[in-house]
Amino acid sequence: MANRQDLITRDPAAASLFGATADFGEEEDDILDEVDAEAGDDDDFGDDDDFGDDGDFGATAKARTVWSPKGFSSMRKATPVRRATPVRYVAPARRVSTALVAQRARVSAVQKARMQRLQRLDPNHGSPLKIEIFRCSMSQDVKLGTAEAIHMDAHPTVTFKPEKLSCNAPVPGFFTISTIQASNLNALIGSGRADAFEFSPTALNQQLELPKLTPAHLLQIAGAYTGLTPAGYTAAADFTITASFIGHAKMTG
């Protein structure tokens, strides 16, 4: 609380103007009384601002009195302001004419039909990886009527995935197969032999899954020609036994 001595210490000229002297009497002039009255009871701590014995502020303190250039004032905790929930704007639905919808449907149908036709000419259209169905063939000449061992092999010239085997055995029992090998894998897992006629072009539901091969791998077929001369063929005539692996292959270039 401001008093005469504070005014004299801070500003002697103002104290002289207001009539304050250096002696410490009990009487104060009207101006200092107004300063004291302006402070009022704000500088007095109420019971709610009681300091506990442990040096802590009272738990129910409601306000704090501070000094500012305009006098004593109270600072109370501000009430939090709740922000209004933003309103989400929903754009109105656009009206599309029936004629425009029909036109778009016609254009879409034409484009779909065009792509279907284009797939027949270029199945790899739009893809950086070009894949087609190729075949890897091998052959061996025999004399009809003379039994002999069969061993054929071939290297695929591109990356190749065999999916079917086709042999030109004209009749059952013409020649047998004991090994169908792709790299180090034998597709015949039993100890018996397979009749090559099972892999003839007229065989139904014939499928063979072999691992993907590169030009570094070898395809092999081993077996035996039985010496059978089918009806309509001439004995001792030359006959070329062929076997073809069919599957997807990566195109080069």
Summary of the structure (lengths in Angstrom):
residues: 253
radius of gyration: 53.2
end to end distance: 98.4
largest distance: 153.9
contacts: 545
relative contact order: 0.15
helix: 23%
strand: 29%
